Amino acid sequence: MFEAKQYVSNRNISLKAVTWNVCNSPPPSDIPLTSLFLPITDISVLALQEADPYTSLSSSQATLKAWEDAVLLSINQLHSQVNNGHTDSANDDENNDDKEDEGYSMIASNQLLGLHVLVFAKDSLTRQISDLKLSTTGTGLFGLWGNKGAAVIQFILGADTSQITAHEPQLTPQKSGIRITIIDCHLAAGESEKMNQRRRWELSQIHSGCKIPGPLASFAQTSDLLFDRSEFVQDDKVENPTNNIELSNDPILKVIKEGGISSSDEALATINSSQNATDSVSTPISTASATDEPFSAFSEKLSELTSPLSSPSSPSQVSMEYNDIIFLLGDLNYRTRQNPENSTDIILSSDIETLLTHDRLIQERFDGNILCGFVEGKINFLPTYKYLPTSVSDFDPARSPSYTDRIFHSVVINDNASGKTVVCTESNNLVRQTTYKSHMEYTNSDHKPVSANFILSVPLIDMPKRKEYIDNMLKKLSHSENASRPVVIVDPVDISVEDAVVLAPRSTKFVIKNANTGLAQWEILKAPGFGLQNYDFIEVSPVKGSILPNGSEKITVTCKFPIGFKEESITETLILHLKESHDHFITVNFKKLPTFIGVPLDELARIPHGIRNGFDSEMRVVNNIPREIWSLVDFLWSTLDQLEADTGEIKPGIVLMDNLFTRDSDAKLVIKIRDWLDTGMDWDSGLLETNSLILPSVASQLVLLLKNLPQPIIKIKSQTRVSPIDIMEAFGKQPLTLMEELSPIEANTLVYLLSFLRKTVMSHIIQLKTIGKVFSDCLIEKIPAEKSDIFGRIKRAKERLITNLVMNI
């Protein structure tokens, strides 16, 4: 049976959630966004409200794109600082083995007019994220408009959604992972009881409209609430209607002020009787665990509001295949039940705890009306609304400072056996909140941003272990098939080739032997997940056939590494499929030997005796001209000198070997030449003297080496108002200007090459124009404008430069 636990283990993943009502402003230019996302986390969430100046009617993609780009830039800058040791990471997982050089990407964004929620993740996590879903619910004017409501992003983190083989249902992976739900909310403003009910209704609409796991609000029937649409508050710019409330008459605060929260029936009756009749459908939180404790510990008492509870039934529209972590954040628009003067006095005395006793959201949760099962971190910061424009700490004197911007989280455990959903908070090991703070330094809005850091315990997939496990499982399954089916013996099943080289075919074989009395029909499958389709330089021959009883078939696997292939070795798993029998699996590993092809000129100069013998122990420059280039040119030069001597005087107009660098070469001899250069061995003079294709074979390797230098010797630096053609014309007229821009190794190599090429031209061996055509692409870097140069002006300018250099240096 396929068991994901073999390659899935719990890892700590850090997540930062930020909410900010930016009041229709673009990203701030006076202060960077980096402080919002410190310390850097594996996943970053930004929930914006009023992110668009056109939020009432339509949206501006330019404004939203500016926020996306600014946040991604800030996160990647922080990541770079972490790698350089200049700042800290929030991930406390000691087993974190992610590559240091990876960056961050935006994995999802969602928008509902001015609501804009963004999720960024470390690149190593992107393969662990699947089943991305986006949804929105508008709750504004007429209960539909998007100026209020929620934008939701949901995804599975760590789930194994791969399908191994379509014809092996027993290999369907077990699902693992956590479903993450991000809810960016902007609720209605207003302090009347009807607007309180309105916000409850909005949360219930968001819950049903966006298919959120677990309850958000406690309305059983939204049809019981009939709103007068004329009373809907669409603009937050209204006076606070709670200034005249007599707080001494509030029964909840009366119980709080008298010294504690009592579990007696009398106290509960006092609280419940004060609620509006429309609240009667709420499901109150149990107070069985409450004791007569002083209200000085009120913030601790709040955690009991989210003690584990079971919902009546799981939402039918929500899949129960995963456990859920839900983050709800945004401008929830709940205010403090205080007039501005009293609130300011409390703030000046730094008595945040007392101010929170007047927080309407806390009271709503205390009454069991909203966010049952959600947890909020302890608030130790000043209210986040409403500040004067461009002010760091000055509140609007006409408004009661309020905690409108909040971040909550919840965990929903789905029990597949019972079909029930359990909402749990403090008693779970899936999420741990580490910070909860505001960011006072940002002044481009009348709201301050709020952030929270979390550590999530997530079952993540170890990709190499997963591949190893699947390979081993498939091999075991192949041996357990019905023995009565056709039987073959494969030898060997694990093959390792240690001496493959670039551009040279390297073959290995395995044998299929028919050990049964019937005909064995077979084929090699190029199945998804086993790499054959990924490496077009690996060939298998033959790929299908039939084997008579006691007969055998040799299968050849050939690898020809291309130039520039980065990996030192590759491993392929081949599937030998037998008709009416089980499959066999053969692994073939090809290891690539080092070669001079594709190595930078500066590094070639530090190789004393062939690259396979390694670099100089102190990485010193040991050759002013790389040994490989010198050997190839020296052989051609000396051989052509001898050819000239044997030929005698050449008549005008006769060219001996104009196709020296373009004619066909001897493939076997070419491999030998590369092997001599890679190993530092002396060339086999006997072999060279007997092969008529020795000159074009050596010439082809010189061209190959020069064409595959990572940086060509001659670089045309782009200049303002000066075209590449003009630059090359100037170099051709004043070669010394070009030489001054080269490194000593480049200059020595270029002079040596040009001297040899001038010799071939002066000796009537090759035409000058042929030299220009062959070596313009070898020695001069590719110019971007060359692709669109349909008339070939740049190509001709490159050829002229080479011919000028050949004749003038």
Residue pairs with C-beta under 8 A, 6 or more apart in sequence:
1 170
2 164
2 170
2 171
2 172
2 173
2 174
2 473
3 174
4 160
4 173
4 174
4 175
4 176
4 461
5 176
6 465
6 469
7 461
7 462
7 465
7 466
7 468
7 469
8 158
8 160
8 176
8 459
8 460
8 461
8 462
9 459
9 460
9 462
10 457
10 458
10 459
10 460
11 93
11 95
11 96
11 457
11 458
11 459
11 460
12 91
12 92
12 93
12 96
12 455
12 456
12 457
12 458
13 42
13 43
13 91
13 93
13 125
13 157
13 455
13 456
13 457
13 458
13 460
14 41
14 42
14 43
14 89
14 90
14 91
14 92
14 453
14 454
14 455
14 456
15 41
15 42
15 43
15 44
15 45
15 327
15 453
15 454
15 455
15 456
16 37
16 41
16 43
16 44
16 45
16 90
16 451
16 452
16 453
16 454
17 45
17 47
17 182
17 327
17 329
17 407
17 451
17 452
17 454
18 36
18 37
18 44
18 45
18 46
18 47
18 449
18 450
18 451
19 47
19 48
19 49
19 184
19 329
19 330
19 331
19 405
19 406
19 407
19 449
19 450
19 451
20 36
20 46
20 47
20 48
20 49
20 405
20 442
20 445
20 447
20 448
20 449
20 450
21 48
21 49
21 50
21 186
21 331
21 385
21 404
21 405
21 445
21 446
21 447
22 48
22 49
22 50
22 51
22 444
22 445
22 447
23 50
23 444
23 445
23 446
23 447
24 50
24 51
24 52
24 53
24 55
24 114
25 444
25 445
26 63
26 66
26 67
27 33
27 66
27 67
27 70
27 71
28 442
28 443
28 444
31 441
31 442
32 74
33 70
33 71
33 74
34 74
34 77
34 78
35 439
35 441
36 46
36 74
36 439
36 442
36 449
36 451
37 44
37 71
37 74
37 75
37 78
37 451
38 78
38 87
38 88
39 87
39 88
39 89
39 90
39 453
40 75
40 78
40 79
40 81
40 82
40 87
40 88
40 89
40 90
41 89
41 90
41 91
41 453
42 91
42 121
42 122
42 125
43 119
43 120
43 121
43 122
43 125
44 71
44 75
44 104
44 119
44 120
44 121
45 117
45 118
45 119
45 120
45 182
45 327
45 329
46 67
46 71
46 117
46 118
46 120
47 115
47 116
47 117
47 182
47 184
47 185
47 329
47 330
48 67
48 114
48 115
48 116
48 117
48 118
48 184
49 114
49 115
49 184
49 186
49 330
49 331
50 114
50 186
50 331
51 63
51 64
51 67
51 114
51 115
51 116
52 59
52 60
52 63
52 64
52 113
52 114
52 116
53 60
53 63
54 60
54 113
55 113
55 114
55 147
56 113
56 147
58 113
59 111
59 113
59 114
64 109
64 111
64 116
67 116
67 118
68 106
68 109
68 118
71 106
71 118
71 120
72 104
72 105
72 106
72 120
75 104
75 120
76 103
76 104
78 87
79 103
79 104
79 122
81 87
82 88
82 89
83 100
83 101
90 434
90 453
90 455
92 455
98 122
98 124
99 124
102 122
102 123
102 124
103 122
103 123
104 120
104 121
104 122
104 123
105 120
105 121
105 123
105 126
106 118
106 119
106 120
107 119
107 120
107 121
107 126
107 129
107 132
107 155
108 118
108 119
108 132
108 134
108 153
108 155
109 116
109 117
109 118
109 119
109 153
110 116
110 117
110 134
110 135
110 136
110 151
110 152
110 153
110 184
111 117
111 136
111 151
112 136
112 137
112 138
112 146
112 149
112 150
112 151
113 146
113 147
114 147
114 186
115 136
115 146
115 149
115 150
115 151
115 184
115 186
115 330
116 151
116 184
117 151
117 152
117 153
117 182
117 184
119 153
119 155
119 182
121 129
125 157
127 461
127 463
128 157
128 158
128 159
128 177
128 460
128 461
129 155
129 156
129 157
130 155
130 156
130 159
130 161
130 177
131 154
131 155
131 156
131 159
131 161
131 179
132 153
132 154
132 155
133 153
133 154
133 155
134 151
134 152
134 153
134 154
135 151
135 152
135 154
135 209
135 210
135 211
136 146
136 149
136 150
136 151
136 152
136 210
137 149
137 150
137 152
137 205
137 206
137 209
137 210
138 144
138 145
138 146
138 147
138 148
138 149
139 148
139 149
139 150
139 187
139 188
139 201
139 202
139 205
139 206
140 146
140 147
140 148
140 149
140 188
140 232
140 234
141 147
141 229
141 232
141 234
142 229
143 205
143 227
147 186
147 234
148 186
148 187
148 188
148 202
148 234
149 185
149 186
149 202
149 205
149 206
150 183
150 184
150 185
150 186
150 206
150 210
150 330
151 184
152 181
152 182
152 183
152 184
152 206
152 210
152 212
153 181
153 182
154 179
154 180
154 181
154 182
155 179
155 180
156 177
156 178
156 179
156 180
156 322
157 177
157 178
157 179
157 180
157 456
157 458
157 460
158 176
158 177
158 178
158 458
158 459
158 460
158 461
159 175
159 176
159 177
159 322
160 173
160 174
160 175
160 176
160 177
160 461
160 466
161 173
161 175
162 173
162 529
163 172
163 173
164 171
164 172
164 173
164 470
164 474
164 529
165 171
165 527
168 477
171 470
171 473
171 474
171 477
175 321
175 322
176 459
176 461
177 322
177 458
177 459
178 322
178 323
178 324
178 325
178 430
178 456
178 458
178 459
179 213
179 319
179 322
179 323
179 324
179 325
180 324
180 325
180 327
181 212
181 213
181 324
181 325
181 326
181 327
182 327
182 329
183 206
183 210
183 212
183 326
183 327
183 328
183 329
183 330
184 329
184 330
185 203
185 206
185 328
185 329
185 330
185 331
185 332
186 330
186 331
186 333
187 199
187 202
187 203
187 330
187 331
187 332
187 333
187 334
188 195
188 198
188 199
188 202
188 232
188 233
188 333
189 195
189 233
189 235
189 236
189 238
189 333
190 198
190 233
190 238
190 241
190 333
191 240
191 241
191 242
191 335
191 337
191 360
192 231
192 241
193 276
194 227
194 228
194 231
195 231
195 233
196 360
196 364
197 225
197 276
197 278
198 227
198 232
199 332
199 333
199 334
199 364
199 370
200 217
200 218
200 219
200 364
200 369
200 370
201 217
201 219
201 222
201 225
201 227
202 217
203 216
203 217
203 370
203 371
204 216
204 217
204 219
204 222
205 222
206 212
206 216
207 215
207 216
207 217
211 315
211 317
211 318
212 315
212 318
212 326
213 314
213 315
213 318
213 324
213 326
213 412
213 414
213 421
214 311
214 324
214 326
214 373
214 410
214 412
214 421
214 423
215 311
215 372
215 373
215 423
216 328
216 370
216 371
217 369
217 370
217 371
218 281
218 282
218 283
218 368
218 369
218 370
218 372
219 225
219 281
219 282
220 281
221 281
224 278
224 281
225 278
236 333
239 398
240 335
240 339
240 340
240 399
240 400
242 335
242 337
242 338
242 339
242 400
243 339
243 340
243 400
245 337
247 253
247 337
247 338
247 358
248 254
250 274
250 337
251 270
251 271
251 273
251 274
252 271
252 274
252 363
252 366
252 367
253 357
253 358
254 270
255 261
255 262
255 267
255 270
255 271
256 295
256 298
256 357
257 295
259 292
259 294
259 295
260 291
260 292
260 293
260 294
260 295
261 267
261 287
261 290
261 293
261 295
261 301
262 268
262 290
262 292
263 287
263 288
263 289
263 290
263 291
268 287
271 367
272 284
275 282
275 367
279 367
279 369
282 367
282 368
282 369
283 368
283 372
284 367
284 368
285 304
285 305
285 307
285 309
285 366
285 368
285 372
286 307
286 309
289 304
289 307
290 301
290 304
293 301
295 301
295 357
296 353
298 353
298 356
298 357
299 353
299 356
299 378
299 379
302 362
302 365
302 366
302 376
303 375
303 425
303 426
305 365
305 366
305 368
305 372
306 365
306 371
306 372
306 373
306 374
306 375
306 410
306 425
306 426
307 425
307 426
308 373
308 422
308 423
308 424
308 425
308 427
309 372
309 373
309 423
310 420
310 421
310 422
310 423
311 420
311 421
311 422
311 423
313 419
313 420
313 421
314 320
314 414
314 419
314 420
314 421
315 421
320 414
320 415
320 416
320 419
320 421
321 414
321 416
322 414
323 411
323 412
323 413
323 414
323 430
324 410
324 411
324 412
324 414
325 409
325 410
325 411
325 430
325 431
325 456
326 374
326 409
326 410
326 411
326 412
327 407
327 408
327 409
327 454
328 371
328 374
328 407
328 408
328 409
328 410
329 406
329 407
329 408
329 450
329 452
330 405
330 406
331 385
331 404
331 405
331 447
332 361
332 404
332 405
332 406
333 404
334 359
334 360
334 361
334 364
334 402
334 403
334 404
334 406
335 360
335 400
335 402
335 404
336 343
336 355
336 358
336 359
336 360
336 383
336 400
336 401
336 402
336 403
337 358
337 359
337 360
337 363
338 346
338 355
338 358
338 400
339 400
340 395
340 397
340 398
340 399
340 400
340 401
343 355
343 358
343 383
343 400
343 401
344 395
344 397
344 401
346 354
346 355
347 355
347 382
347 383
347 395
347 401
352 379
352 380
352 381
352 382
355 383
355 401
356 362
356 379
356 403
359 402
359 403
361 370
361 403
361 406
364 370
364 371
365 371
365 372
365 374
371 408
371 410
372 423
373 410
373 412
373 423
373 424
373 425
374 408
374 409
374 410
374 425
375 408
375 409
375 410
375 425
375 426
375 433
376 406
376 407
376 408
376 436
377 407
377 433
377 435
377 436
377 452
378 436
379 403
379 436
380 436
380 437
381 436
381 437
381 438
381 450
382 393
382 401
382 438
382 440
383 395
383 401
383 402
383 403
383 404
384 402
384 403
384 404
384 405
384 438
384 447
384 448
384 449
384 450
385 399
385 401
385 402
385 403
385 404
385 405
385 446
385 447
385 448
386 395
386 396
386 399
386 401
386 402
386 446
386 447
387 393
387 394
387 395
387 396
387 443
387 445
387 446
387 447
387 448
388 394
388 395
388 396
388 446
389 443
389 446
390 443
390 444
391 443
392 440
392 441
392 443
393 440
395 401
396 446
404 447
405 438
405 447
405 448
405 449
405 450
406 450
407 436
407 450
407 451
407 452
409 431
409 433
409 452
409 454
410 423
410 425
411 423
411 424
411 425
411 428
411 430
411 431
412 421
412 422
412 423
412 424
413 421
413 422
413 423
413 424
413 428
414 421
414 422
415 421
415 422
429 457
430 456
430 457
430 458
431 454
431 455
431 456
431 457
432 454
432 455
432 457
433 452
433 453
433 454
434 453
434 454
434 455
435 451
435 452
435 453
436 450
436 451
436 452
437 450
437 451
437 452
438 448
438 449
438 450
438 451
439 448
439 449
439 450
439 451
440 448
442 448
442 449
470 529
471 573
471 585
471 587
474 583
474 585
475 585
477 582
478 582
478 583
478 584
478 585
479 582
480 582
481 581
481 582
482 581
482 582
485 578
485 580
485 581
485 582
486 514
486 516
486 518
486 519
486 520
486 521
486 578
486 579
486 580
486 581
487 514
487 515
487 516
487 520
487 581
488 512
488 513
488 514
488 515
488 516
488 520
488 522
488 547
488 576
488 578
488 581
488 584
489 512
489 513
489 515
490 510
490 511
490 512
490 513
490 576
490 584
490 586
491 510
491 511
491 513
492 510
492 586
493 510
493 584
493 585
493 586
493 587
494 586
494 587
495 508
495 510
495 557
495 586
495 587
495 588
495 589
496 588
496 589
496 591
497 506
497 508
497 559
497 588
497 589
497 590
497 591
498 591
499 506
499 591
499 593
500 506
500 559
500 561
500 590
500 591
500 592
500 593
501 561
501 592
501 593
501 595
501 671
501 674
501 675
501 678
502 561
502 562
502 563
502 565
502 592
502 595
502 597
502 598
503 560
503 561
503 562
503 563
503 597
503 674
504 560
504 671
504 674
505 558
505 559
505 560
506 558
506 559
506 560
506 590
507 556
507 557
507 558
507 559
508 556
508 557
508 588
509 554
509 555
509 556
509 557
510 554
510 555
510 557
510 586
511 552
511 553
511 554
511 555
512 520
512 522
512 547
512 552
512 553
512 555
512 576
513 547
513 550
513 551
513 552
514 520
514 547
514 548
514 549
514 550
514 551
514 552
515 550
516 549
517 549
518 549
519 546
519 547
519 548
519 549
520 546
520 547
520 578
520 579
520 581
521 545
521 546
521 578
521 579
522 544
522 545
522 546
522 547
522 553
522 576
522 577
522 578
522 579
523 543
523 544
523 545
523 576
523 577
524 540
524 543
524 544
524 555
524 574
524 575
524 576
524 577
525 574
525 575
525 577
525 583
526 532
526 533
527 575
530 572
530 573
530 574
530 575
531 570
531 571
531 572
531 573
532 538
532 540
532 572
532 574
535 559
535 570
535 572
537 559
537 560
537 561
537 562
537 565
538 557
538 558
538 559
538 570
538 572
538 590
539 557
539 558
540 555
540 556
540 557
540 558
540 574
541 555
541 556
541 558
542 553
542 555
545 553
547 553
557 572
557 574
557 588
559 570
559 590
561 590
561 592
563 597
563 598
563 708
564 598
564 708
565 592
567 592
568 591
568 592
569 589
569 590
569 591
569 592
570 589
570 590
571 587
571 588
571 589
572 587
572 588
572 589
573 585
573 586
573 587
574 585
574 586
574 587
574 588
575 583
575 584
575 585
576 583
576 584
576 585
576 586
577 583
578 584
593 612
593 678
594 611
594 612
594 678
595 611
595 674
595 678
596 604
596 607
596 611
596 628
596 674
596 677
596 678
596 705
597 674
597 704
597 705
597 708
598 708
598 709
598 710
599 611
599 710
600 709
600 710
600 711
601 626
601 709
601 711
601 713
601 745
601 746
601 749
602 621
602 743
602 745
603 615
604 623
604 626
604 627
604 628
604 629
605 621
605 622
605 623
605 624
605 625
605 626
605 745
606 615
606 616
606 619
606 620
606 621
606 622
607 613
607 614
607 615
607 616
607 622
607 623
607 626
607 627
608 616
608 622
608 623
608 627
608 680
609 627
609 680
610 627
610 677
610 678
610 679
610 680
610 681
611 678
612 678
612 679
612 680
613 679
613 680
616 622
621 745
623 630
624 744
624 745
624 748
625 745
625 748
625 749
625 752
626 745
626 749
627 677
627 680
628 677
628 705
629 702
629 705
629 706
629 749
629 752
629 753
630 752
631 677
631 683
632 677
632 698
632 699
632 701
632 702
632 705
633 702
633 752
633 753
633 756
635 683
635 698
636 695
636 698
636 699
636 702
636 756
637 756
637 759
639 694
639 695
640 657
640 695
640 759
640 760
640 763
640 765
643 656
643 765
644 650
644 763
644 765
647 656
650 656
650 763
650 764
654 764
655 764
655 765
655 766
655 767
656 764
656 765
657 695
657 765
657 766
658 765
658 766
658 767
658 770
659 696
659 770
660 695
660 696
660 699
660 760
660 765
660 766
661 696
661 699
661 700
661 702
661 703
661 766
661 770
661 774
662 774
663 696
664 693
664 696
665 693
665 696
665 697
665 699
665 700
666 691
666 693
666 694
666 697
669 687
669 691
669 693
669 694
669 697
670 697
670 700
670 701
672 684
672 687
673 683
673 697
673 698
673 701
674 701
675 681
676 682
676 683
676 684
677 701
688 694
691 697
703 774
703 778
706 712
706 713
706 775
706 778
706 779
707 777
707 778
711 781
712 778
712 779
712 780
712 781
713 742
713 746
713 749
713 750
713 779
714 731
714 738
714 750
714 779
714 780
714 781
714 801
715 741
715 781
716 724
716 727
716 728
716 780
716 781
716 783
717 727
718 724
719 727
724 783
724 785
724 794
724 797
725 793
725 794
725 797
728 780
728 797
728 798
728 800
728 801
729 797
729 800
729 801
730 737
731 737
731 738
731 801
731 804
731 805
732 800
732 801
732 804
732 805
732 808
733 804
735 804
735 805
735 808
735 809
738 805
739 747
739 750
739 751
739 809
742 750
750 779
750 805
750 809
751 809
753 775
753 779
754 805
754 806
754 809
755 809
757 766
757 771
757 775
757 806
758 806
758 807
760 766
760 771
761 767
761 768
761 771
761 806
761 807
768 803
768 806
768 807
769 799
769 803
771 802
771 803
771 806
772 798
772 799
772 800
772 802
772 803
772 806
773 799
775 802
776 795
776 798
776 799
776 801
776 802
777 798
779 802
780 798
780 801
780 802
783 794
783 798
785 794
786 794
786 795
789 795
